[in-house]
């Protein structure tokens, strides 16, 4: 970096970032997911439950006969032989993107989407209540731009693994993690109330995820020690991680889910 990043005001960029542009219009997103998951499985990597459901759902879209395979029988179906709802959701999503979904299946897919919207809206209400003591309607009136961003996240956010190399279990985040991190600490989504004075990330929304992945990778050995013992991983205060001029606190649960991640006030120079 040409400029010292410690105590730098305003937005920051992640050092040594190379932006590579490409045209994704010819990509088949279903085949891409199927290939990536297959490669990880073949290389001994692990999938979280959400990814197994996606892998099986997409597989059923391309090869319905794969339902008879031992792998799908053990992963995609419950003890009574019924296809698990989350697998069915991803199968219908794959059909939707492949444009081979029937009207009846589209109605079923929309029912799944409505249920997910309802569930995630309740999560939003809970986080906003904890952060501002406001109702969702009042929040919508006072922060229409932020509300719009949150509404987009209901549709766009996917539970995903952030790091799985050399760890006992994959480290991942879900929608609850996203809301907790972004609503409290993302500058573009800054809200008033109990957490208005919380420290904010000095990065854009898209870069916060990258910073989180960098932190996990840098701490993987310490995280692994705790997870091997079946314990949560926490780092804060004097033991916090330092990157590009900021100290960060990180909390990972025993199942590998990121529970909290945020910048801390820099200690006095």
C-alpha positions as CSV (number, residue, x, y, z in Angstrom):
1,X,0.0,0.0,0.0
2,X,1.2,3.5,-0.9
3,X,-0.6,5.1,2.1
4,X,-0.6,4.0,5.7
5,X,-4.0,2.5,6.5
6,X,-3.9,2.9,10.3
7,X,-6.5,5.6,11.4
8,X,-7.2,6.3,7.7
9,X,-10.6,8.1,7.4
10,X,-13.3,7.2,4.9
11,X,-13.7,4.2,2.7
12,X,-10.9,1.8,2.2
13,X,-10.0,-0.7,-0.6
14,X,-8.6,-4.2,0.1
15,X,-4.8,-4.1,-0.8
16,X,-3.5,-5.9,-3.8
17,X,-7.0,-6.5,-5.3
18,X,-7.1,-7.4,-9.0
19,X,-10.5,-7.0,-10.7
20,X,-11.0,-9.5,-13.5
21,X,-13.9,-8.8,-15.8
22,X,-15.7,-11.5,-17.7
23,X,-19.0,-12.0,-19.5
24,X,-21.2,-14.5,-17.6
25,X,-24.1,-14.5,-20.0
26,X,-23.2,-17.9,-21.4
27,X,-22.7,-19.6,-18.0
28,X,-25.1,-22.2,-16.8
29,X,-25.3,-21.5,-13.1
30,X,-26.7,-25.0,-12.3
31,X,-23.9,-26.8,-14.0
32,X,-21.4,-24.5,-12.4
33,X,-22.7,-25.3,-8.9
34,X,-22.9,-29.0,-9.7
35,X,-19.3,-29.0,-10.9
36,X,-17.9,-27.1,-8.0
37,X,-19.7,-29.2,-5.4
38,X,-18.6,-32.4,-7.2
39,X,-15.0,-31.3,-7.2
40,X,-15.1,-30.5,-3.5
41,X,-16.6,-33.9,-2.7
42,X,-14.1,-35.8,-4.9
43,X,-11.2,-33.9,-3.2
44,X,-12.4,-34.9,0.3
45,X,-14.0,-31.5,1.1
46,X,-17.1,-31.1,3.1
47,X,-20.5,-29.6,2.3
48,X,-22.8,-28.0,4.8
49,X,-26.5,-29.1,4.9
50,X,-27.6,-26.3,2.7
51,X,-25.1,-27.2,0.1
52,X,-25.9,-30.9,0.2
53,X,-29.6,-29.9,-0.4
54,X,-28.5,-27.7,-3.4
55,X,-26.2,-30.3,-4.8
56,X,-29.0,-33.0,-4.6
57,X,-31.7,-30.7,-5.9
58,X,-29.7,-29.6,-9.0
59,X,-28.7,-33.2,-9.6
60,X,-32.4,-34.3,-9.6
61,X,-33.1,-31.5,-12.1
62,X,-30.5,-32.9,-14.6
63,X,-30.9,-36.6,-13.8
64,X,-34.2,-37.5,-12.2
65,X,-33.1,-41.1,-12.1
66,X,-30.3,-40.2,-9.7
67,X,-33.0,-40.3,-7.0
68,X,-32.3,-44.1,-6.9
69,X,-28.6,-43.6,-6.2
70,X,-27.3,-44.5,-2.8
71,X,-25.9,-41.0,-2.2
72,X,-29.2,-39.3,-2.8
73,X,-31.1,-41.9,-0.9
74,X,-28.9,-41.2,2.2
75,X,-28.8,-37.4,1.9
76,X,-31.9,-36.1,0.0
77,X,-34.6,-38.2,1.5
78,X,-35.9,-38.5,5.1
79,X,-36.4,-41.7,7.1
80,X,-39.8,-42.2,5.5
81,X,-38.5,-41.9,2.0
82,X,-39.8,-38.5,1.4
83,X,-37.8,-35.9,-0.5
84,X,-36.6,-33.2,2.0
85,X,-38.3,-29.8,1.5
86,X,-35.0,-27.9,1.1
87,X,-33.8,-30.4,-1.6
88,X,-37.2,-29.9,-3.4
89,X,-36.7,-26.1,-3.1
90,X,-33.4,-26.3,-4.9
91,X,-34.7,-28.8,-7.4
92,X,-37.4,-26.3,-8.3
93,X,-35.0,-23.4,-8.3
94,X,-32.8,-25.4,-10.8
95,X,-35.8,-26.1,-13.0
96,X,-36.7,-22.4,-12.9
97,X,-33.2,-21.3,-14.0
98,X,-33.1,-24.1,-16.6
99,X,-36.5,-22.8,-17.9
100,X,-38.0,-26.3,-17.8
101,X,-40.4,-25.7,-14.9
102,X,-44.1,-26.5,-15.3
103,X,-46.9,-24.2,-14.2
104,X,-47.7,-26.5,-11.2
105,X,-44.0,-26.6,-10.2
106,X,-43.8,-22.8,-10.5
107,X,-46.7,-22.5,-8.2
108,X,-45.0,-24.8,-5.7
109,X,-41.7,-22.9,-6.1
110,X,-43.5,-19.6,-5.3
111,X,-45.0,-21.2,-2.2
112,X,-41.5,-22.0,-1.0
113,X,-40.3,-18.5,-1.8
114,X,-43.2,-17.0,0.2
115,X,-42.4,-19.2,3.2
116,X,-38.7,-18.1,3.0
117,X,-39.7,-14.5,2.7
118,X,-42.0,-14.8,5.8
119,X,-39.2,-16.5,7.8
120,X,-36.5,-14.0,6.8
121,X,-38.8,-11.1,7.5
122,X,-39.3,-12.4,11.0
123,X,-35.5,-12.5,11.4
124,X,-35.3,-8.9,10.1
125,X,-37.9,-7.8,12.6
126,X,-36.0,-9.4,15.4
127,X,-32.7,-7.8,14.5
128,X,-34.3,-4.4,14.0
129,X,-36.1,-4.6,17.3
130,X,-32.8,-5.5,19.0
131,X,-31.0,-2.6,17.3
132,X,-33.5,0.2,17.2
133,X,-36.6,-0.7,19.2
134,X,-38.6,0.2,16.1
135,X,-41.3,-1.8,14.3
136,X,-40.6,-2.9,10.7
137,X,-43.2,-0.5,9.4
138,X,-41.7,2.4,11.2
139,X,-38.2,1.4,10.1
140,X,-39.5,1.2,6.5
141,X,-40.9,4.8,6.7
142,X,-37.7,6.3,8.3
143,X,-35.1,4.3,6.3
144,X,-36.6,3.6,2.9
145,X,-33.2,3.1,1.2
146,X,-31.9,0.7,3.8
147,X,-35.3,-1.1,3.8
148,X,-34.9,-1.6,0.1
149,X,-31.5,-3.1,0.5
150,X,-32.7,-5.5,3.1
151,X,-35.6,-6.6,0.9
152,X,-33.2,-7.4,-1.9
153,X,-31.1,-9.5,0.5
154,X,-34.2,-11.6,1.3
155,X,-34.1,-12.9,-2.3
156,X,-30.4,-12.7,-3.1
157,X,-28.7,-14.0,0.0
158,X,-27.6,-17.6,0.1
159,X,-26.1,-19.5,3.0
160,X,-22.6,-20.3,2.0
161,X,-19.3,-21.7,3.2
162,X,-16.7,-19.0,3.7
163,X,-13.7,-21.3,4.3
164,X,-13.3,-25.1,4.5
165,X,-9.6,-25.8,3.7
166,X,-7.7,-27.3,6.7
167,X,-10.6,-26.9,9.1
168,X,-12.4,-29.6,11.1
169,X,-15.8,-28.4,9.8
170,X,-16.6,-25.8,7.2
171,X,-16.9,-22.2,8.4
172,X,-20.1,-20.6,7.0
173,X,-22.6,-17.8,7.4
174,X,-26.4,-17.7,7.0
175,X,-29.0,-15.0,6.8
176,X,-29.0,-14.5,10.6
177,X,-25.2,-13.9,10.4
178,X,-25.6,-11.5,7.5
179,X,-28.2,-9.4,9.3
180,X,-26.3,-9.3,12.6
181,X,-23.1,-8.1,10.8
182,X,-24.5,-5.8,8.2
183,X,-27.3,-4.0,10.1
184,X,-25.1,-3.2,13.0
185,X,-21.8,-2.5,11.3
186,X,-22.2,-1.7,7.6
187,X,-21.9,2.1,7.0
188,X,-24.3,2.1,4.1
189,X,-26.9,0.4,6.3
190,X,-26.2,2.6,9.3
191,X,-29.2,2.9,11.6
192,X,-30.0,4.9,14.7
193,X,-30.8,3.4,18.1
194,X,-29.0,1.3,20.5
195,X,-26.3,0.4,18.0
196,X,-25.8,3.7,16.2
197,X,-22.4,4.2,17.9
198,X,-21.2,0.7,17.0
199,X,-17.9,0.7,15.0
200,X,-18.5,0.6,11.2
201,X,-16.7,-1.2,8.5
202,X,-14.7,1.1,6.2
203,X,-15.4,-1.0,3.2
204,X,-18.3,-1.4,0.7
205,X,-20.9,-4.1,1.3
206,X,-19.3,-6.5,-1.2
207,X,-15.9,-6.1,0.4
208,X,-17.1,-6.9,3.9
209,X,-17.6,-10.5,2.9
210,X,-14.0,-10.6,1.6
211,X,-12.6,-9.1,4.8
212,X,-14.5,-11.7,6.8
213,X,-13.0,-14.5,4.6
214,X,-9.5,-13.0,5.0
215,X,-9.9,-12.9,8.8
216,X,-11.0,-16.6,8.9
217,X,-8.1,-17.7,6.7
218,X,-5.6,-15.8,8.9
219,X,-7.1,-17.3,12.1
220,X,-7.7,-20.8,10.7
221,X,-5.3,-22.6,13.0
222,X,-6.7,-21.0,16.2
223,X,-10.2,-21.6,15.0
224,X,-9.4,-25.2,14.3
225,X,-8.1,-25.7,17.8
226,X,-11.4,-24.7,19.4
227,X,-13.6,-26.5,16.9
228,X,-11.6,-29.8,17.5
229,X,-12.4,-29.4,21.2
230,X,-16.1,-28.8,20.4
231,X,-15.9,-25.2,21.6
232,X,-16.8,-21.8,20.1
233,X,-14.1,-19.5,18.8
234,X,-14.0,-15.9,20.0
235,X,-11.3,-13.2,19.5
236,X,-11.6,-9.6,20.7
237,X,-9.9,-6.9,22.7
238,X,-6.1,-7.3,22.9
239,X,-6.3,-10.6,21.0
240,X,-8.3,-9.2,18.1
241,X,-7.0,-9.7,14.5
242,X,-5.4,-6.8,12.7
243,X,-5.8,-6.2,9.0
244,X,-5.1,-3.1,6.8
245,X,-5.3,-0.6,9.7
246,X,-8.2,-2.1,11.6
247,X,-8.7,-4.5,14.5
248,X,-11.6,-7.0,14.2
249,X,-13.6,-9.2,16.6
250,X,-14.8,-12.6,15.4
251,X,-17.2,-15.1,17.0
252,X,-17.7,-18.6,15.4
253,X,-20.1,-21.1,16.9
254,X,-19.4,-24.8,17.5
255,X,-21.1,-25.8,14.3
256,X,-18.9,-23.4,12.3
257,X,-21.4,-20.6,11.8
258,X,-20.2,-17.1,12.0
259,X,-22.2,-15.4,14.8
260,X,-20.5,-12.0,14.8
261,X,-17.8,-10.1,13.1
262,X,-17.1,-6.4,13.4
263,X,-14.3,-3.8,13.5
264,X,-13.1,-2.5,16.8
265,X,-11.9,1.0,17.9
266,X,-8.2,1.1,17.2
267,X,-6.1,1.2,20.3
268,X,-4.2,4.4,21.0
269,X,-1.1,4.7,18.9
